[in-house]
Amino acid sequence: MLDLGNPLRCFFTQQVFLIGTRNEDGIAHFAPISWISYTYGEPPCLVVSMKIKKKTFENIRRSGLFSATVLTPDLLTFAECCNNATRNENLYQKVCPELESGKALDVPLISGAKWSYECEVIKTVEFGESVTFFAQIRHINIAAELMNLNWFDLKVINPVVYSPGNYFTIGEHLGKIGDFSKESARAEQKQDILCRKATADDIEKIVQIDLTLKREQICKAVLQEECYIAEDGDQIIGFAIMSFSFFNYGFIELLIIAEEHRRRGMGAALLDYLFWQCKTEKLFTSTNESNTPMRELLAKSGFIPCGQIDALDEGDPELFFVRKKAAR
Ligand SMILES: Cc1cc2nc3c(=O)[nH]c(=O)nc-3n(C[C@H](O)[C@H](O)[C@H](O)COP(=O)(O)O)c2cc1C
């Protein structure tokens, strides 16, 4: 192991929050802060650390209140303008977002932000050059598009990830808790899967996946570069067709995983791949109401219901689903 030497800037991975406070005159003040954690129990608290010599510290000490807004890429310019080290007053005036007051506490909130907490300090610990506030979460404000999430989909929330000096965004969704223990064998198999666009050489193998398929449909999709496959070694185990003729949005017309490879997370892997290949900010698909496995797969993969057509298959409505990319 390497010896890092100076442990002062050794802590990663961090999430950044914009901490909102009020100056003595009531004016809103924001600062990006990444030394943040959480304590579980009654009351649930955010744990926020900062250096003592800060306006933000003074404001919190005086009022006992602050807001904490999840930093997303669209707020980075504003965040940098709030940081003493990179402050740019002209730019600040231009990019300062619309603000509003908290719902439970008198703290400044960023209108339209994805996620923000309103907090009240219940314990303060001073140690070294830092002060740490344990602050009760009194209210959580969530953007409308996050209300329907089945789980905390970080690709939709899109928080900025920080390691000292550098900003990142979230990478791939690796799986759910339990995927790598109880079903470790499956998880390993899933990692060997490669998804890619199909070429003419793949057509024969694709057709073999489901013998009811029309060869012309596959050929046309491959030719139009709308056919995608999941392969395990040299075996094609699933494929999908994604076109862009649905109101100019990405639309998954077909997704089939070979019978013997189902229930291994392959469908989810291919759906995820399509989602990240899709250039439009919304990806749509549809399935019959009677197709429970597909509906479950879509729900697991972050697709939410967005309408239905009853007149296609009588007595078995076609249900439509959408998965949206986070605003950048
Ligand atoms: C991404 C990022 C994360 C930061 N995290 C912290 C932090 O956790 N604690 C801290 O004391 N300062 C942190 N800073 C520095 C403060 O944001 C900066 O000193 C800011 O100007 C706050 O000071 P003020 O309250 O006096 O305006 C961070 C800066 C950036 C850009």
PDBQT file of the ligand as one rigid body, heavy atoms in Angstrom, charges set to zero:
ROOT
HETATM    1  C1  LIG A 401     -17.255  21.095  -3.492  1.00  0.00    +0.000 C 
HETATM    2  C2  LIG A 401     -16.905  21.859  -2.243  1.00  0.00    +0.000 A 
HETATM    3  C3  LIG A 401     -17.065  21.264  -1.010  1.00  0.00    +0.000 A 
HETATM    4  C4  LIG A 401     -16.760  21.961   0.159  1.00  0.00    +0.000 A 
HETATM    5  N1  LIG A 401     -16.935  21.360   1.345  1.00  0.00    +0.000 NA
HETATM    6  C5  LIG A 401     -16.624  22.013   2.481  1.00  0.00    +0.000 A 
HETATM    7  C6  LIG A 401     -16.831  21.400   3.749  1.00  0.00    +0.000 A 
HETATM    8  O1  LIG A 401     -17.325  20.278   3.836  1.00  0.00    +0.000 OA
HETATM    9  N2  LIG A 401     -16.500  22.095   4.866  1.00  0.00    +0.000 N 
HETATM   10  C7  LIG A 401     -15.965  23.350   4.800  1.00  0.00    +0.000 A 
HETATM   11  O2  LIG A 401     -15.643  23.927   5.837  1.00  0.00    +0.000 OA
HETATM   12  N3  LIG A 401     -15.783  23.970   3.601  1.00  0.00    +0.000 NA
HETATM   13  C8  LIG A 401     -16.104  23.343   2.462  1.00  0.00    +0.000 A 
HETATM   14  N4  LIG A 401     -15.944  23.957   1.235  1.00  0.00    +0.000 N 
HETATM   15  C9  LIG A 401     -15.485  25.351   1.203  1.00  0.00    +0.000 C 
HETATM   16  C10 LIG A 401     -16.639  26.340   1.475  1.00  0.00    +0.000 C 
HETATM   17  O3  LIG A 401     -17.714  26.132   0.608  1.00  0.00    +0.000 OA
HETATM   18  C11 LIG A 401     -16.159  27.758   1.290  1.00  0.00    +0.000 C 
HETATM   19  O4  LIG A 401     -15.208  28.062   2.250  1.00  0.00    +0.000 OA
HETATM   20  C12 LIG A 401     -17.305  28.744   1.264  1.00  0.00    +0.000 C 
HETATM   21  O5  LIG A 401     -16.804  29.947   0.796  1.00  0.00    +0.000 OA
HETATM   22  C13 LIG A 401     -18.008  28.873   2.601  1.00  0.00    +0.000 C 
HETATM   23  O6  LIG A 401     -17.662  29.991   3.298  1.00  0.00    +0.000 OA
HETATM   24  P1  LIG A 401     -18.663  31.107   3.815  1.00  0.00    +0.000 P 
HETATM   25  O7  LIG A 401     -19.723  30.406   4.588  1.00  0.00    +0.000 OA
HETATM   26  O8  LIG A 401     -17.784  31.964   4.648  1.00  0.00    +0.000 OA
HETATM   27  O9  LIG A 401     -19.207  31.755   2.584  1.00  0.00    +0.000 OA
HETATM   28  C14 LIG A 401     -16.253  23.279   0.080  1.00  0.00    +0.000 A 
HETATM   29  C15 LIG A 401     -16.094  23.872  -1.196  1.00  0.00    +0.000 A 
HETATM   30  C16 LIG A 401     -16.422  23.174  -2.330  1.00  0.00    +0.000 A 
HETATM   31  C17 LIG A 401     -16.270  23.823  -3.677  1.00  0.00    +0.000 C 
ENDROOT
TORSDOF 0
